[in-house]
Amino acid sequence: MDFDALLTLSENGKVFANPRRVALLKAIQQTGSISQGAKQAGISYKAAYDAIKDMNNRSESPLIASEKGGKGGGGASLTHFGERIVQMYELLDTIQNMGLKALNDEDAPLHSLLGVMAKFSLQTSARNQFFGTISNIENHTLHDRVFIELQGGQHVIATITHGSTLRLQLAVGKDVVALVKGPAIQICTIPPADPSIDNQLQGKIQDIQYDESSAEVSLKLDERDEICALINKQESESENLGQGKSALACFSSSQVIIATLS
């Protein structure tokens, strides 16, 4: 379904700001004039003047600063607070649109703002990002091992400093995003003997792309998650990797970065 949502700010049950008033603020910001802003926003000058007067009178800080007309004509501009109102609406509009988009996606975790952002908005230089929930934290003297359960049931382990655990306020049950760069991942057909390679995610090879020296391997973990590795071409040939073949995405927990919302 194609829903629309309208954000209204009310104070004591009376409308303070709504999309129509914010459109007027934007138009005044662009034109430097209440009359021209009203025309651009498609409302009468009286309606624009009344809306501005109402917002300015009710706000602790005015939203519009105006100058009386004279030989050179009057002008109007947004105050710092008026600019922040416009910016806040743009921010909330982005979040609102993500929520509406997530409503139509069965895989979107609507219980978590972080999960929705990770799926539709979050962009990082790390090729792989996984949304999950912390299932366990092993505390050691100088570091912690954080176990993150993905939506498909597999786990990603991250080794971070204890200070980072405290700073991010990590705890069992908290939603996080795990980030892993493609070159940090090996694709194996049998579990590696190296104990430091403590992440071994099972999946099936979806695609392999080659250049002169490298291979980019996409491994489908489940219906929700896929992982991409950039490996040496000779390594790909020695493992006899092929599309549809079962394999493991193997990487050290020290290569995992955790992101979350406070």
N, C-alpha and C positions, 0 to 999 in steps of 0.2 A: 504494500500500500504506500501511496505517495502522500505522506503527511506534511503539513507545515506547522510551525510552532511560533508563537509571538510572545516575546518577553516584555513584561510590564513591571516597572518599579512603582510601588505604592507607598505612601506615607500616611498613616492613620486612616487607611482605607480609601484614600484619594490618589488618583493617578499622578505620579510625578514625572515619569519618563516612559515612553513607549516607542515602538519603531517609527511612528509618524513624527514625533518630536525629535528623535535622534536624526532622522533624515533632514529635518529642518536645521539642526545644529551643523550637520555636515555641509549643507548647502551654504549656510552663512560663513562657515570656515573657508569654503572655496571662493565665494563671491565677495566677501568682505562687506556685505550689505544685508540688512534685514529684508528690505523690499525685494531685492534680487534673489535672496535665499528663499523667500516665500514663493516667488514665481517658479524657481527651479524645483522646489519641493511640491508644487502643485496645490498650494493653499493660498487663501486670501491674506493680505497684509494684516488685517485686523486679527485673524486667527493666529498668525505667527506672532504678532505683538503680544496678544493675550497669553499665549503659551510661554513666551520668554519672560514676561512679567510674572507669571505664576511660578515658574521655576526659580527665577532670581529671588523672589520674595520669600519663598519657602526654604531655600537652601541656605546653609550657614555661609557658603561662599557662592557668589554669583557665577552663572555659567556663561553669560554674554556681557561684554563690555561694549558700550555704544557711545558714539560721539554725535552731538547735535549737528544738524545740517547747517551749512554756511555757504560762503562763496564757492568753496571747493566741494560742497556736499558732505553729508554725514557718512559715518562708517560704523561697522560692527565687527567684532572679533571674538573668538572663544577665549575665555580665561583658561588658566591651567586646569582648574576643576572641570570646566566644560570639555576640554580636550580629553581628560581622563574618563569622563562619562562616555564619550564617543568610543574611546579605546576599549573600555570595559564591554560595551555592547558588541564591538567587533570580536573580542575574545570570547564572550559568551555565545555569540552566533556561531563561531567555529566549533565550540564544544557541543552546542545544540545540534548542529548539522551532523557531527560525528554520532551523537546519540540516535538521531533519526535513521542514519545509515546503518547503525548497528542493529536497530530493530528489525531490519529486513535481512539480516545475516544470522543464520542459525548458529554459526560458529563463534559469533562475537560474545564475549563474556560480559553481559550487561550488569552483572553485580559489581564490576570493577572499572573505575575510570581509567586506571593504568592499563588494564587489558584492552579497553576500547582504543586508547591512544596508541598502544603498541601495534594494534592491527591496522589502524587507519591513518595514523599521523606521525608516529615516532620514526625519525630517520637518523641513522648513525652511519659511521664509516665501517662498522662491523657488519659483515654480510649476514650474519646469523643473529637473530634475536628471538628469544623464547619467553612467552608469558607463562608464569607458573606460581605456585604457592609454596612457601617454605614448610617443609615437613619435619625437619630436624636440624639442630645446630650442635655440632661437636666443638666444645671449647677446649683449646689447648693454651699453653703458656703465652705465646706471642701471636697466635693465629687461630682462626676458627674455620671449620669446614661446614659450609652451608648446603643443605640438601634441598633442591627445588623440584617439586613434583609438577611435571608438565600436564597439560589437559588430557593427553593420551595415556597417562599413567607412568611413563618413564621418568627417570630422575636425571637432573644435571647437578653436578657437585661443583661448588666454587670455594676456593681457598682464599680468604681475605684476612687482613689484620683485625685483631680484636677491636682496635680503635674504630675501624670502618663499621663493624657490627654495631657498635654503640652509636656512632654518628648517624647511621641510617635507621637506627631504632629497629633493627631486624629482630623478628621473633617468629616462632612457629605460628602458622596461619596467615602471615602477611603476604600480600601479593607483590611479586617482583618481576623484573625482566632480566633475563640472563643474556649477555652479549658475548659472542665468540667470533673472532676473525677467521676467515676461510683458510689462510695459510697455516693456522695453528692446528688444523684437523688432519688426521690420517684416515684413510679408508682401508679397512682391513677385512679379510674374510675369516680370520681366526683371531681370538683375543691376543693382544700383545703381551709379552712376558714382562715388560717394563712396569713395575708397580706404580710409577709416577703417572702413568696414563690411566687415571682412575675414572674417566668418563668413557663409557662404551655404549653408545646408543644404537639400537637395532633398527634396521630398515631395509628398503629395497631400492636399488639404483634406478632412478628415473631417467637420467640423461647424463651423457659424458661429452664434453666439448674439448677439442685438442688444439694446441698451437705447436710451434716447433719444439718446445721444451716442457710445456706444462699441460695438465689436464684439469678441467673443472668438473667436479663430480657432484651431482644433485642426488641426495638420498632422501627418499620419502619415509618419514618415521611413522606417520599415521595420517588420518584424514585432515588433521589440523596443522601439523608441523612438518617442515622439510628443512634439511641442513645441507649447506653447500661447502665443499672443500676444494682448495686449490693445491694440487699435489704435483710431484714430479711425474713427467710422462713415463719414465722408465719404471717408476713405482707402480703406476697404473697397469703397465704391461706385465710386470712381474706378479702382480696379484690376480692377473687375468680377470679384470673387472669388465662387466658387461651389463647392458640395460636389462632390468628385471631380476638381476642376481641379488640375493641376500648379502648384506654386508654390515659392518660396524663403523660408525663414526667415532673415532678415538681421539681424545685430547686430554691434556692435563687440567686439573681443576684450577691451577694457578693461572691459566689462560682465560678464565671466565671473569667477566666484569658484571657486577650487579647494579641495576638501576631500580629506583622505587620512588613513590610519592610520600612525602612526609605527612 
